[in-house]
Amino acid sequence: MESREGQTVHLPECRTTDERGQVAGTGARGNLGVGGRGQPSTPDNGGMDELTPIRKVADWFALPISTLHYWERRGLLEPHRRSGRRYFDSEQVYRVALIKLWRETGLMSIEEIDALLRRGGPDTAWRETVHGRIAALEARIARLDAARAYLGHLLSCPHGDDLEKCPEFREAVSVPS
């Protein structure tokens, strides 16, 4: 479990089912409920899905409707249509939750999310996407840790307002020669 900015990501055990719907095994952990803005759960109801209007889905996830339209145009979502209006079943609502989670916590682009959502078959490009995101996030964390150290030093620097004379800052700042 990890918590950032009041958000907690719990990753419960993943389970697979056999052809009869019986739990067949366990794997990595994975509950992706993030945000806490009244986001819906998507219970399995035996395939009998209620359809949820696009406005309600947008409100649940605090997204503009135009974002859902964009994700649809990009092929990430496939809402049902009735009388020209868009409606989402529980699988599509779950997909909205995944996309939002990956955008917010993984800082993924639409292209990267598309690669993850289409990860079936022998293609392993999605793994490269995940490894690339992990590397980018680790680099970002390192930069943020350095920024925190600099800011902490600002608060305790014995040189006070004259930071240009601070030897620690002079050593840390790269200047081309």
C-alpha positions in Angstrom: 0.0 0.0 0.0 1.3 3.4 -1.0 -0.1 6.8 -0.1 0.5 10.1 -1.8 -1.5 13.3 -1.4 -4.3 11.5 0.5 -4.7 8.8 -2.2 -4.1 5.2 -1.3 -3.5 2.5 -3.8 -4.2 -1.0 -2.5 -3.2 -3.9 -4.7 -5.1 -7.0 -3.5 -4.3 -10.4 -4.8 -5.2 -11.0 -8.5 -7.2 -14.2 -9.1 -8.0 -16.0 -12.3 -11.0 -18.2 -12.9 -11.4 -21.4 -14.8 -14.1 -22.1 -17.4 -16.7 -22.7 -14.6 -15.9 -19.4 -12.9 -14.0 -21.0 -10.0 -10.9 -19.3 -8.7 -8.0 -21.0 -10.3 -4.9 -19.3 -8.9 -3.4 -16.2 -7.5 -0.9 -13.7 -8.6 0.3 -10.1 -8.0 -1.8 -7.8 -6.0 -4.0 -5.2 -7.7 -7.0 -3.0 -6.4 -6.8 0.2 -8.3 -9.2 2.5 -6.4 -7.7 5.9 -6.5 -9.1 9.3 -6.0 -12.0 9.0 -3.5 -14.4 11.2 -5.5 -17.3 8.8 -5.3 -15.8 6.7 -8.0 -17.9 3.7 -8.7 -17.1 0.1 -8.1 -17.8 -2.3 -10.9 -19.2 -5.4 -9.3 -19.6 -8.6 -11.4 -23.4 -9.0 -11.8 -23.4 -12.1 -14.1 -23.2 -10.1 -17.3 -26.4 -8.2 -16.7 -25.1 -4.6 -16.9 -26.9 -1.4 -16.3 -25.9 1.3 -18.7 -24.7 4.5 -17.2 -25.1 7.8 -19.1 -21.9 9.6 -20.0 -22.7 12.6 -17.8 -22.9 10.4 -14.7 -19.6 8.7 -15.6 -18.0 12.0 -16.2 -19.2 13.3 -12.8 -18.1 10.1 -11.0 -14.6 10.7 -12.2 -14.5 14.5 -12.2 -13.8 14.5 -15.9 -15.2 16.7 -18.7 -17.4 14.9 -21.1 -15.1 16.0 -23.9 -12.3 13.9 -22.3 -14.5 10.8 -22.6 -15.3 11.7 -26.2 -11.6 12.1 -26.9 -10.8 8.8 -25.3 -13.5 7.2 -27.4 -12.1 8.8 -30.6 -8.7 7.4 -29.7 -10.2 3.9 -29.4 -9.7 3.6 -25.6 -13.4 3.5 -24.9 -16.4 1.9 -26.7 -19.6 3.2 -25.1 -23.0 1.9 -26.1 -25.3 4.3 -28.0 -29.0 4.7 -27.6 -30.9 7.4 -29.5 -27.5 9.1 -30.2 -26.5 9.2 -26.6 -23.5 7.4 -25.0 -23.9 5.0 -22.2 -21.3 2.9 -20.4 -21.5 -0.6 -19.0 -19.5 -1.7 -16.0 -16.5 -2.8 -18.1 -16.3 0.5 -19.8 -16.7 2.3 -16.4 -13.8 0.2 -15.1 -11.8 1.1 -18.2 -12.4 4.8 -17.5 -11.1 4.2 -13.9 -8.0 2.5 -15.3 -7.3 5.2 -17.8 -7.7 7.9 -15.2 -5.5 6.0 -12.7 -2.8 5.5 -15.3 -2.9 9.1 -16.3 -2.7 10.4 -12.7 -0.4 7.9 -11.0 1.7 6.6 -13.8 1.7 9.9 -15.7 1.1 7.9 -18.9 0.4 9.3 -22.3 -2.7 8.2 -24.3 -0.4 6.3 -26.6 1.2 4.4 -23.6 -2.3 3.6 -22.2 -3.4 2.4 -25.6 -0.4 0.0 -25.7 -1.4 -1.3 -22.2 -5.0 -1.8 -23.1 -4.2 -3.7 -26.3 -1.6 -6.0 -24.7 -3.1 -9.3 -25.9 -1.2 -11.8 -28.0 2.5 -12.3 -28.5 3.3 -8.6 -28.7 5.4 -7.5 -25.8 5.5 -3.8 -26.6 3.3 -3.1 -23.6 6.1 -4.4 -21.3 8.6 -1.9 -22.9 6.0 0.8 -22.2 5.8 -0.2 -18.6 9.6 -0.4 -18.2 9.9 3.0 -19.8 7.3 4.5 -17.5 9.1 3.0 -14.4 12.4 4.5 -15.6 10.9 7.9 -16.3 9.2 7.9 -12.9 12.4 6.9 -11.1 14.2 9.8 -12.9 11.5 12.2 -11.9 11.6 11.0 -8.2 15.4 11.6 -8.2 14.8 15.1 -9.5 12.1 15.8 -6.9 14.4 14.4 -4.2 17.2 16.8 -5.3 14.7 19.7 -5.4 13.6 18.9 -1.8 17.2 18.8 -0.7 17.9 22.2 -2.3 14.8 23.7 -0.7 15.7 22.2 2.7 19.2 23.7 2.3 17.6 27.1 1.6 15.9 27.0 4.9 19.0 26.2 6.9 21.8 27.8 4.9 24.1 29.8 7.1 24.7 32.2 4.2 21.2 33.5 4.6 20.1 35.7 1.7 23.4 35.5 -0.1 23.0 32.1 -1.7 25.3 32.9 -4.5 28.2 32.7 -2.0 27.0 29.4 -0.6 29.7 26.8 -1.4 27.2 23.9 -1.3 25.0 25.6 -3.9 28.0 26.6 -6.0 29.1 23.0 -6.0 25.7 21.6 -7.0 25.0 24.0 -9.8 26.4 23.0 -13.3 27.9 25.9 -15.2 29.3 25.3 -18.7 32.9 26.1 -19.1 
